[in-house]
Amino acid sequence: MTAIAKKWFRDIAGLSLLLLLGGCCSHSPGQYNVSIGMGPSLRGDTVMVDIVGVNDSEYDKWANYSMTQYWTAADPLRADAVKYTLLFDAKSATTQVFKQDNPIWQKWRQVHARRLFILANLPGVFEDQPGNQDPRRVILPLDQCRWRLSWFSSVDPIKIQAQSSGLDVLTPPQPKKK
């Protein structure tokens, strides 16, 4: 091998290693498996969970919308939402997974969804709060750089547990990269 070829090979290998270790990622929205489980305090209760992909122009409306209003019988925002609903009751599994290959992801991609809203109709009385301050609402980024990559570049499932006190994100996103 010539000296130039060796240098070129070493430079390519070094760049590849840098990209691999440097966390090169795409800031575009990804599709994820979302695992939602009922904590012990809710097992046996009936709990509905909606998953909604939201774009930047709709973010403020969704982040500030009354969760009490959202879960009323004829709420227009809930009725019109492109959502996936999970129902937990005494007969269902205590953990359900919303799959990354669900066709609804394509609908959210078409409207340029950048965040995933997890909304739970939890038993009890709650005071409406904006954004993630409301225990019945979790807002997650869809940015691929924010989720931990596993071997072969697949993302670990996003795990959320519903409890009588609210929703807990068990696998929080990585800090925002600049």
Stockholm file with secondary structure:
# STOCKHOLM 1.0

chainA/1-178         MTAIAKKWFRDIAGLSLLLLLGGCCSHSPGQYNVSIGMGPSLRGDTVMVDIVGVNDSEYDKWANYSMTQYWTAADPLRADAVKYTLLFDAKSATTQVFKQDNPIWQKWRQVHARRLFILANLPGVFEDQPGNQDPRRVILPLDQCRWRLSWFSSVDPIKIQAQSSGLDVLTPPQPKKK
#=GR chainA/1-178 SS CCHHHHHHHHHHHHHHHHHHHTTCCCCSBCCCCEEEEECGGGTTSCEEEEEEEECGGGHHHHHHSCHHHHTSTTCHHHHHCCEEEEEECTTSCSEEEECTTCTHHHHHHHTTCCEEEEEEECSSCCCCCSGGGSTTEEEEECBGGGSCBCGGGCBCCEEEEEETTEEEESSCCCCCCC
#=GC SS_cons         CCHHHHHHHHHHHHHHHHHHHTTCCCCSBCCCCEEEEECGGGTTSCEEEEEEEECGGGHHHHHHSCHHHHTSTTCHHHHHCCEEEEEECTTSCSEEEECTTCTHHHHHHHTTCCEEEEEEECSSCCCCCSGGGSTTEEEEECBGGGSCBCGGGCBCCEEEEEETTEEEESSCCCCCCC
//
